[in-house]
Amino acid sequence: MTEFSFKFIDLVLLFEKTPMLMVMWAAFGYIFTSFILLIPSMILRKMGLTLKLDKAMGVVGVIIVLTWLVGFITQMILLFSDVPGSKMFIIWILMLFTFIIFAITNYQMIVKYLNTIGKTKS
């Protein structure tokens, strides 16, 4: 049986040693996430799934922006409060999961809001 080579504990220990890396990830990690999500988005757009893709990417964009804004501010406060890096990592992961659950449960409301924003700009 094969297993993943990713070691979660090593990542937590890295953030424990250098909590500033967690703040850097909270500040600039959304850029890497956006690029990673851009590739499947472009492939699906070429396949002609534009309408469904725009709604889903709008919701994913809301998740990324919320995680970036709230996550960066929270991580800065935790860094200056001398909270250990492992706790900062766990708090950031829990915030990400909370925003994902929020976006899934309020998907229709978010799509409706994004559609009204799109109509007012046109």
N, C-alpha and C positions, 0 to 999 in steps of 0.2 A: 504494500500500500504506500502510495506516495503522499508526501505532506508538503505544505508550503514552507519555503525557506524564510519567510518573514517572522521575525522574532519580536513579539509585542513587548515583552519584558525589557529587551534591550532598548527599545524606543522610549519606554517610560523612564528607564535609568538615564538615558541621554538627556531627557528633559529635566530629570532630577538634578543632574550635574550642572546643566546650563539652562536655567529657566528663561533666559533671554531668547533662546531659540523658539520657545513656545510663543512668545510675544511676536517674534518675527513671522512665525507661521500664521498667527492670527491676523497679522497686518498684511502679509503678501501672499498667503496661501490661496486666496480666492483667484489670483491671477493664474496660477497653475491649474486650479480646478476649472476655470473658464476655458483654458486652452484644451484641457483633456476632454471637456464636454463639447467643444467646438468640432472635433473630428467626427464623432458619430452624427452630430447635427448636420454637418455638410454631406455626409453619406446619405442620410435619410432624406435630405432635401433633393439630392440628385435622383432619388427613387420616386419622388413626387409626393411625399407625405408632408407637404408644407403646412396645411391647415392644422392638422393634429399636432405637428411639431411645434408650431408657433405657440400654441396654448401651453404645451408641456414645458417648453423652454422658458416661457414667461414665468411659470410657477417655480422652476428651478432657479431662475434669475432672482426671484424674490427670496428664496432660501439662501442663496449665496450672499446677497446684499445684507440680509438680516444678520447672518452669521458673521459677516465682515464687520459691520458697524458695531453691533453689540459685543461681539467676541473680542475685537481689538480694544475697546474701551474697558471691558471687564478684565482682560489680561493685563493691561497696563496698571489698573488699580491693584490687582493681585500681585504683580511684580513689585510695586513700590510698598506693598504691605508685607513683604517677605514671606509670601506663601510658597511652599515647596513646588518645584516644577511638576512633579507627578500629580499633585492636586490640581494644578492649573490645567494640565492635560485632560484630566477626568472632567473637570468643570466645562472645558471647551467642547469635549465630545458630547456631554449631556446637553449642552445648549444646541449643538448641531442636531441631535436627535429630536429635541423638543421642537425646533423649527421645521424639521421634516414632517413630524407628526401634525403640526399646525397646518402646514401647507397641504398635506393629504386630506385632512378633515375639512378644510375650508377651500378646497380646490375650485368649486363653482363660484364662490364669492370673489376669489382672487382673479379668476378669468374674467368675470363680469367687470371688476374694477379696472383691469388692464385694458379691456375693450373700450371702456368709457374714456380712459386716458388717450388711447389711440384715436378715438373719434374727435376729441377736442383738439388734438394737435394737427389733424388733417385739414 
